[in-house]
């Protein structure tokens, strides 16, 4: 479900309370580990772009929290770290906020920042 929020602060104010803390934590990790990236709302979700290209995004969907890691060379080596999540080509889905592994998220963000590979 895409949000019409004008910015990330408004987006986070609109998410269900039981997800707000974990989404704020993911946002802070993005800010900490993605220097030089621009935070904005793209595709109805908080997104982080380098040189105008979105490489990371996250969202509160109806039935899960999603994290989009769009650099396959950053995500593939870390797949096993995302236990308790369903992982697609570039989307990591957690059904419950307490399942989100923030250490794995931080590792993905660091790998993404170091990557100069293509997005999926």
C-alpha positions in Angstrom: 0.0 0.0 0.0 1.5 3.3 -1.1 1.4 6.3 1.2 0.6 9.8 0.1 2.7 11.3 3.0 4.7 14.3 1.8 7.8 13.3 3.9 9.2 10.5 6.0 8.2 12.2 9.3 4.6 12.3 8.2 4.8 8.7 6.9 6.1 7.5 10.3 3.4 9.4 12.1 0.8 7.5 10.1 2.0 4.0 10.6 0.4 1.7 13.3 1.8 2.4 16.7 3.0 -1.2 17.1 5.3 -0.7 14.1 6.5 2.8 14.7 9.5 2.1 17.0 11.0 -0.5 14.6 10.5 1.7 11.6 12.1 4.6 13.4 15.0 2.4 14.3 15.4 1.3 10.6 15.3 5.0 9.6 18.0 5.8 12.1 20.1 3.0 10.8 19.7 4.3 7.2 20.8 7.8 8.4 23.8 6.3 10.2 25.0 3.9 7.5 24.1 5.7 4.3 26.2 8.8 4.3 25.6 10.9 1.2 22.3 9.3 0.4 19.2 11.5 0.1 16.1 10.5 2.1 12.8 11.1 0.4 9.4 9.6 -0.2 9.6 7.6 -3.5 7.0 5.0 -4.6 5.0 5.9 -1.5 7.6 4.8 1.0 10.7 6.2 2.7 13.6 5.8 0.3 17.3 6.4 0.2 19.0 7.4 -3.1 22.5 7.8 -4.2 23.1 9.9 -7.3 19.3 10.0 -7.8 18.9 6.2 -7.8 16.9 4.6 -5.0 19.0 1.8 -3.4 17.1 1.2 -0.1 13.5 1.7 1.0 11.2 0.4 3.7 7.5 0.3 4.2 4.7 -0.7 6.6 2.5 -2.9 4.5 -0.9 -4.4 5.5 0.5 -7.7 6.7 4.3 -7.1 7.0 7.1 -4.7 7.3 9.2 -4.6 4.1 12.8 -3.6 3.6 13.9 -3.2 0.0 17.6 -3.8 -0.6 18.0 -3.1 -4.3 21.6 -4.1 -4.7 21.8 -7.8 -5.3 25.6 -7.9 -4.6 24.9 -6.4 -1.2 21.9 -8.6 -0.3 22.9 -12.0 -1.6 25.8 -12.7 0.8 23.6 -11.6 3.8 20.5 -13.7 3.0 21.1 -16.1 5.9 21.3 -13.2 8.4 17.6 -12.4 7.8 16.1 -15.3 9.8 12.4 -15.1 10.4 11.9 -13.1 7.2 10.7 -14.0 3.7 13.2 -12.8 1.1 12.5 -12.1 -2.6 14.8 -10.7 -5.2 15.2 -7.4 -3.4 12.5 -7.4 -0.7 12.8 -8.6 2.8 9.4 -9.1 4.6 8.9 -9.4 8.3 5.4 -10.3 9.6 6.0 -9.0 13.1 8.1 -6.0 14.2 9.9 -8.0 16.9 11.3 -10.3 14.2 13.2 -7.5 12.5 17.0 -8.2 12.9 18.5 -4.7 13.2 22.0 -6.0 13.1 21.3 -7.7 9.7 19.6 -4.5 8.5 22.8 -2.5 9.5 24.9 -5.0 7.6 22.8 -4.7 4.5 23.0 -0.9 4.7 26.8 -1.0 5.1 27.1 -3.4 2.2 24.8 -1.3 0.0 26.9 1.9 0.8 30.1 0.0 -0.2 28.5 -1.4 -3.4 28.8 0.1 -6.8 26.9 -2.8 -8.4 23.6 -2.5 -10.3 20.2 -2.3 -8.7 17.7 -5.1 -9.4 
